[in-house]
Amino acid sequence: MHLTPTEKLRVFLGNSSLIAGLVFCTSGLLALTFLVPAACITDLWFIAQPTTQVAGTVISASPTDYSEGESEDRIWEINYQFRPDGQLRQGHSYSSSQSVQPGSAIQVEYVKDMPSTSRIIGTSTSPFPLWGFIPIVGMLLSGFYLVRQGILYCKQAIAIIADVFVVPAVCEAIKPDRFTNDEGKRGYIARYVYQFSGRTHQYLCEVSASESKTFGKQENLALQRSAPTNAMLVAQLPRLIRNKLQLPVNTIP
């Protein structure tokens, strides 16, 4: 039983994990396009290279179009000057503090062998510090993981329906999962046993707390005849594939 290209596309587009992953990835990429122009990787130099401190003076301070925090404090651009090696140099830093006034004495930190890379101590060289990318990176990683899981699920289901055989499977064991879901609730792992071509196979799947009461229950399981270990409960198959099987979900053929 083969799916047409259109039906395969509907299987992928109907997978919630895949769609959620694409939304996460798109949101993360959009956030990157907004933050990258306002961020600067020169902050990494202050971590990787030895630095030196010297006294400096504020030249001017002006508000930017950026803000931070829940209170949306305005981020200020502070221009300053300092003499690291007897030569007058200028730089600019960013901070949400408005207490710095022109003419104020400050401490400037600069990379020892690169005085052109500097910042006022306690500030950043860009409107958004590098740690601001952490939630965005987390969003992208979560998105890529969901996309990967969704693609693997759809490819598995499509491979099964292309060479499908439905057998009864009995839930013989259920145990708590080691991990919790996004809502902080612990799931369960159900172990189903089924037979095909005279051999016994096992199928493991995640179930919720309500589904954990299926111990001893018999359900339909769809497997790939050329690879009988590639199996999935009929109830877990995409709706389009379940409809093509034309089998009630919870009955035994």
C-alpha positions, -999 to +999 in steps of 0.1 A: +000+000+000+018+031-013+011+067-006+011+093-034+035+122-032+006+144-021-004+120+006+032+118+019+033+156+021+000+156+040+015+132+065+045+155+071+024+187+073-001+170+096+026+162+122+024+185+152+059+179+163+073+188+129+052+220+126+061+231+162+097+226+154+095+247+122+077+274+142+105+273+168+132+274+142+116+303+123+111+323+155+147+317+165+160+327+131+139+359+131+152+368+165+188+362+153+183+386+124+171+412+149+198+407+175+229+400+154+232+437+142+228+448+178+254+423+192+291+422+189+314+392+193+342+414+206+330+406+241+346+372+236+380+389+236+376+399+272+371+362+280+398+347+259+426+373+262+443+390+292+429+425+299+442+457+316+423+485+334+429+522+331+411+554+341+390+571+315+364+599+311+329+599+297+325+622+266+288+617+260+258+594+267+228+591+245+197+567+245+194+540+218+164+524+203+170+493+224+156+483+258+161+454+282+144+436+310+107+433+319+108+470+328+121+478+293+149+500+306+164+521+278+199+511+268+224+540+266+254+544+243+283+558+263+312+574+245+345+577+264+382+584+261+412+569+278+450+567+275+462+531+276+497+537+263+500+575+265+480+578+233+445+592+235+419+566+224+381+566+223+355+539+226+319+533+233+300+510+256+263+502+262+245+501+295+210+506+309+223+528+337+216+565+332+239+576+361+269+582+339+272+618+329+297+635+305+329+643+324+324+614+349+355+594+358+353+557+348+374+526+347+380+512+312+389+476+305+408+468+273+425+438+258+462+440+267+476+436+232+446+453+215+437+486+232+412+493+204+390+467+219+377+482+251+347+488+273+337+505+305+338+480+334+304+466+340+290+474+305+290+457+271+305+465+238+271+460+222+234+468+230+229+431+238+255+410+255+263+376+242+243+358+269+212+373+253+216+346+226+212+317+251+174+316+249+175+319+212+200+291+208+178+270+231+148+278+209+167+268+178+180+235+193+145+227+205+132+234+171+158+213+153+150+184+178+113+186+172+118+188+134+141+157+136+116+137+157+088+147+134+106+137+102+117+103+118+081+096+129+067+104+094+094+084+076+088+054+099+050+056+093+054+059+055+078+029+055+053+008+074+023+016+052+044+008+021+048-028+033+022-031+060+009-061+079-014-057+110-010-081+139-024-081+175+000-069+202-004-073+240+008-048+266+029-070+289+047-044+310+045-007+319+071+012+339+076+049+348+098+069+324+131+083+338+122+117+324+093+142+327+075+159+299+073+197+293+045+200+319+066+183+346+046+151+345+062+118+345+053+095+316+054+057+312+070+032+289+047+004+277+061-028+263+040-046+237+047-081+225+036-094+191+044-123+168+052-124+131+065-153+110+068-175+140+090-150+159+082-129+189+090-092+189+088-063+213+076-028+208+082+000+233+063+033+233+056+062+255+022+065+272+006+090+294-007+084+330-042+077+317-029+053+290-007+035+316-039+015+326-036-005+293-016-033+310-028-066+295-047-049+268-046-061+232-043-036+204-036-036+166+000-031+156+011-022+121+046-035+111+068-034+080+069-070+067+104-066+053+116-052+087+091-065+113+109-047+141+098-014+125+064-013+140+039+011+155+005+009+171-023+016+146-036+042+171-003+060+168-002+062+131-011+095+113-048+098+107-044+097+069-026+063+071-051+049+097-079+058+072-062+040+044-058+009+065-096+010+070-093-007+103-110+004+136-082+014+159-090-008+188-102-040+173-083-072+164-085-085+128 
